[in-house]
Amino acid sequence: MAFDGFITKNIIRELNTVLIGAKVNKVFEPTNNEVVIALYNNGENHLLNLSINPEYCRLCLTNHQKPNPQNALNFCMLLRKYLNNAKIVEFKNYDLERTVEIKFMCYNELNDLVVRKLFIEIMSRQSNIILTNEDNVIIDTLRHTDSSRDLLPAHIYEFAPITKVSFIELNSFDEFMEHKRLFTKTNSLTGFFTNTFIGFSKTLLKDTLQTLNINDSEYTDHELEILYSYFKNMIGAFGTNKVDCKKVSAKDYTIFYDEEGSNEDPLKFNHFIDKYYYEKETDSIFTSTRNSLLKVVSAYLKKVSKKIDNINAKLRECEGMEKYRLYGELITANLYKYDNNANFKEITVENYYDDNKEIVIPLDASLSIQKNMERYFKRYNKLKNALEIVTEQKLDAVKELDYIESIVFNLSNATDINDLNEVYEEISENVSTDKKHKKVVQKKKPDQKLDTINIDGFTVYVGKNNIQNDYISFKVARSNDIWFHVQKMHGSHVLLKNPDNLFIEEIPENVLFNCAKLAKENSKASTSLNVSVDYCFAKHIKKQPGAKPGMVNYTNFKTIIVK
């Protein structure tokens, strides 16, 4: 849903209750589409977020700090110059418009008290932030775009033209019905409200019609009066606990009116909007980052698969090398029978390896029999050497393929951006050589976010990726801790801490089973019916030199079948 006029009006009302007189401590610009103003008022610090991202445009207080670029961007430096130590005087907008004016009082270079204004236009792709002086002369804008309006510095800032009617200023239901009669584009109530009045969104209309049980295209005058009264009551209740926000789907939200009222939070709209868009942005960053990593891994997976196909083709070629050795040996044994200078297309000899049965050996007629013999031995030796090399190459390639598949599993198993960051670090070191893929978030140590679970007083660690798996198995684990892993499949390393150095037989069966169940649930076999889970003491886990992260060998293990 768009950040509509109803949301805007309630956000402004709340901001006017907590930020009037607030002092600007610092201005940040985390991205090209976002400005965050750090404020101090009445002993409390606040962060005011102004976003003109087309998908997440909004104005609200935020509790989430974002990393800032090392070098401040131009508009950020401009705001610091003109608004540093300024105090907020007022937040306001016209009617239910989504253009908000923030008025500041501050001192200029001559130490004169002056007014600065910051306008944020919340208009999807046309959103912008404009800094002006007290006479609305533009100092600069965050986004420089071609527009029908003149938004250049030193020009007068003018609001976007208003072509719709103010619902707030309607004095009666008869006046409302007059606008309804003049609207002839469609019989839809949603179309009528969104095209006629300021500030209404489709989501608000659809949810309200559903709440009031009014059909969008078939309705009576009485139902229109109910709808009119509902919105009038909602607007009249702005700033009270009778108006609140709610999610209507996983990707949408709206405002609603409740005569009884329940939410007493004075900043409920700010808190709701901040949480909603933060989760939406986080999900979007998570999805795009995972897709980017999957693209890198998939390309490498394709490369390794193609390498294995080439190796298999070479191995199939090597399958005929014994034939070349046989031909060479039989020619050698019968060389005395033929004139070396004579040319033959083939010869028939007895194969003493097969009860002296006759065998036809093809020859190159342009070469002597001696040269044909040498040619067969040379081809045999070449394929023999190739077989040794490609056999070793195939073992390495199969291990590499298995490792890449484990990374694909880790990406599918990741739950947040920190998990993806660890997988990215792993890919950077072990898979991708593409320097275009840059790190998206700051690296953190794996032990800062390991998942731990308490099972009947025992602490259990569960790895989410190869980096965490290695860390759990070789840093967190002590020799008598118990290690779990699904048999012959990709999955998490699960570690049961054993501080009292108990024998496995002394640990309750339900604890062992629940650990095995965790290993199953966090593996590629999570949906299988019967899964074998191996477990052993951590001292029996070994890592071969040069092995990829998460790849281990283990011995002296037992197996639990998890059904």
Phi, psi and omega in degrees: 000145175289152175287091191276181184293329179293316177296315182303315183296319181287324176300315181297317179301317180292318180297324179292342179274339186239342188246000178292125184089359180292141182261138179281116178269319183201154176239134179236154174226083184300324179223174179292348184244015189213138175233133177239126181251120177275124186236154177229128180206129177052044176079007181236147176261141180226153173239118179260120184258125176241109183243133176243020173300129184306327182270338186231026184297134185189170173222121180190164169286147181228150175253007186245116177275146179239150177295140182255151177298151182299321177249126182297141179284165189300313183293327177297315179297323179296314180296322177298322180294316188266338186244357181300128181071007176289159178243140181283130180260320187195148166247133177204159172213167178269127175052234177250026177290156182259022172258118185250134177255126175248118183261132180242148169247131180205175178257138178272191184295336180266010179066027175265142179283121184229169178251134171240149180233139176239117179256133172242120179261113183262088188224045179056241183289343179265009182296151180198162173236128186234130175258128180228170172270190184292340179264016180064024174278126185292128172271313173188169179233153179290317182248124177260103183228158174291132184211155176291340177264152180271103181246035180273151177303147179076002175259157180287130177281130178236142178294154175300143182303137179261118183249358184251170184267147176277117176290327181300324185274000175294132185264343183201166177292328178298320178295321176299315181294330177297317176294326180294321180290328181283340182273114185238005183294319182204161178270359182289131176294322178300314178296321181296310183294313184291331180270343185256317190251153180287136165091356182271137175249161180296321180297317178300315181294314183297317181292320180294317179297322177293319179297318182273359179058048178246132178286140185292332185242343179235112187206163180254167176297327179295319178293325176296322179292322177297317180294317178300313181295323180300312182289326177295318178295321179298313180296321178292339182264005178304134180092001178246176180279004180275350180241135184207174178253155175205155173277137176252348175197180181295336184239019184208157179210168178201176176260151178215162182245130179229115184302324182282317178074146181212322185281112183264004180296119182292344179239035187298322180292316178299316181294319180295311182297319180298313180294316183299308184286330176296316178295322180294315178296317180298316178297320181294316178296318179299313182295314182294323179292316179296319178297321178295317179293320178298325179296317178295312183294320180297320178297318180290323178298318177296320179296316180292321179297319178295323178297318179295321177299317179295321179295318179297322177297320179292323178295322177296324176294324181289343181298336181267009185291327179296330177296319180292323177296318179299314180301316181298315182293321180291322176296319180299317182292335184247013184299328184292342184279343189240151175284124185294337181271351180282153180248129181231144173276335178195160174225153178247123182226169176271133179267102183287355174274349184224061176053036176058029174289147181288143180223139180264124180252116178288144181230160172270112186296341180279352181244156175287166179299320179300316180291323176297319177300311180299323181296318179294318178295322180295317179295321178298311181297323179296314180291327178297314178294321179296321180300317179297318184289310185289333176296317177292321179297322180293320177300316179294318182293322178294320176298318180296318178297318178298320180293317179297321178296328177292326178291320176301319177297317179299320179295320179289337182268352182293144182243343179211176186293332178293322175298317180295325179297319179294321177295322178299315179301320180294317179297318181300323184273333190239344186233294192274134172250010181279110184286351180288336182274106184262158180293136186263336180220163183288138182290141176231153179291141183298330183288351180281346184217029176291138176285128176237143181228140178260120178240104179051043177090351178265137177271131182235133177255141178232120179280146180256343181205179184297323179297313179293323179301313178298318183295318179295316188284331187238353177244312181283321187291141170251164192306324184262005171290157186252129188250137182235146175199142176297149186279122172058033177214159178287140179181178181284149168277128179246130184238124176262113180291136184232070187296335181267008178053045179288152169289155180303323181296337182274348180275133182306140182299323181294329177292313178299317182294318180294326175294317177297323179295321176298318178299320178294312184296333180255042180221175178290345180263021187299333182260002180283157184279311181238119185232132176273126178242121178272147175215149182200173173291147183299335181292345180265007176267132179231151176237124180289146178303132179082002181291149179291158178305138177084350182267116183223163170243149179215153181226177177053045185255160171241169185229137174246135175266117179262118181261000000 
